[in-house]
């Protein structure tokens, strides 16, 4: 069985911590130091509610055609993610098309 070294003192001093202090309550932007940094026009702007778009409200026109960087895999000019386990070759897959692009 391992013995706690005497020179480190009581081991409970490393485990027990005092309760955290309550954070101060902010009531305005000045409490965050943002009083002068905030543009006055922001507070004068009207608040416009955001409406939901459901499939029923979609227009009857077909969607715009997609320009593909890799056919049916990577759309051009859009956000794409690449997922996989570590060591699966995600970096190789990402760098391969880049190596074919001419500057």
N, C-alpha and C positions, 0 to 999 in steps of 0.2 A: 504494500500500500504506500502511496506517495505521501510525504509529509510536507506541510506548508513551511517554507523557510521563515525562521524567526525574525530575520532582519527586515522582512516585509511588513511586519506588524500584523494586526488583526485583519484577516481576509474579508471580513464584512465591510470594511471601509471601502473596498473596491466594488462592492455590490450595491449597498444601500446608497441611494441618492436623495437629496432633498426634493420635495415636491416642486414642480415648475411654478414660476411666478405667472400670474395672470397677465396676458398681453394687454397693452393699453388700448382703449377703445378709440377708434378714429371717427370723427364726426364730420370732417370736411377734407378737401384736397390739401389744405394747408397743413393738416396733420401729417401728411406724407411728404411735405416739402415741395408740393406741386402747384402752389398758389399762383406764382408768376409764370410758370411754364405752360399752363393750360391756356389755349386760345379762347378768347371771349366769344368768338363766333360759335363755338361748339355748344355752349349753354343756350344760345339763342335759336339753335336749329330746331325745327319741329320734329316731334317724334312720330314716325310713320310706322304703323303696324305692318308686320310682314305677313303676307297671305300665304296659305298653303297651296301647292299645285298638286292636284291629284290626276290620275290617268284619265278621268272623265273630262277634265278641263284641258287636256292636251289637244293641240291642233290636229286636224285630219291630214296634214301633209306628212310625207315621209321624212325621216331624219336626213340630215346632210350626209353625203358620202364621206367615209373615213379614209384619210390618206395614211397608209401603213408604212412604217419603217421596216418591219419584218411582217410579211403577209399573215394577216389574221392573228398576230401575236403581240406586236408592239405598235400602238398608234403613234403617228408622227405629231409632235407638238402637244402631247398630252402627258399627264403624270402616269408613270408605270412603276410598279413595285416588283421586286424579285425576291421570292421567299424560298427557304430551304434549310435543311440541317447544315450545321457547320461541316466544312470539308466536302460538301456536295458539288462544288464547282461553280458557285454563283458568280464569283469574280471572273472566272474564265468565260462564262456565258455573257457577262456584261461587257467584257473587253473585246470579245471577238468581233461584234459588229462595229465597234469603234475603230478597230484596226483596218476596216475596209473603207472608212470614210476619208475622202481626199480633202485636204485643206486648200 
